[in-house]
Amino acid sequence: MQVYNSLTFDIDPSVTAVSAILIAVAILALALVALVRWLGSGRQNSCFSVENTAGIAAPGGEAV
């Protein structure tokens, strides 16, 4: 309620600062998740990778 009143009645730079911090935290969290997924994908043999999937045609036309 205080943030709403501040936006409605006052020009307060603290609202802008809080929103900028929240946006930065969200971007950092998304970047961290992407980094963890990227690092984890190279260390595991996925059962859905092309090399491990049976029945998919190779570029030469033969089934793998």
Secondary structure in CASP SS format (residue, H / E / C, confidence):
PFRMAT SS
TARGET T0000
AUTHOR 0000-0000-0000
METHOD secondary structure of the structure
MODEL  1
M C 1.00
Q H 1.00
V H 1.00
Y H 1.00
N H 1.00
S H 1.00
L H 1.00
T H 1.00
F H 1.00
D C 1.00
I C 1.00
D C 1.00
P H 1.00
S H 1.00
V H 1.00
T H 1.00
A H 1.00
V H 1.00
S H 1.00
A H 1.00
I H 1.00
L H 1.00
I H 1.00
A H 1.00
V H 1.00
A H 1.00
I H 1.00
L H 1.00
A H 1.00
L H 1.00
A H 1.00
L H 1.00
V H 1.00
A H 1.00
L H 1.00
V H 1.00
R H 1.00
W H 1.00
L H 1.00
G H 1.00
S H 1.00
G H 1.00
R H 1.00
Q C 1.00
N C 1.00
S C 1.00
C C 1.00
F C 1.00
S C 1.00
V H 1.00
E H 1.00
N H 1.00
T C 1.00
A C 1.00
G C 1.00
I C 1.00
A E 1.00
A C 1.00
P C 1.00
G C 1.00
G C 1.00
E C 1.00
A E 1.00
V C 1.00
END
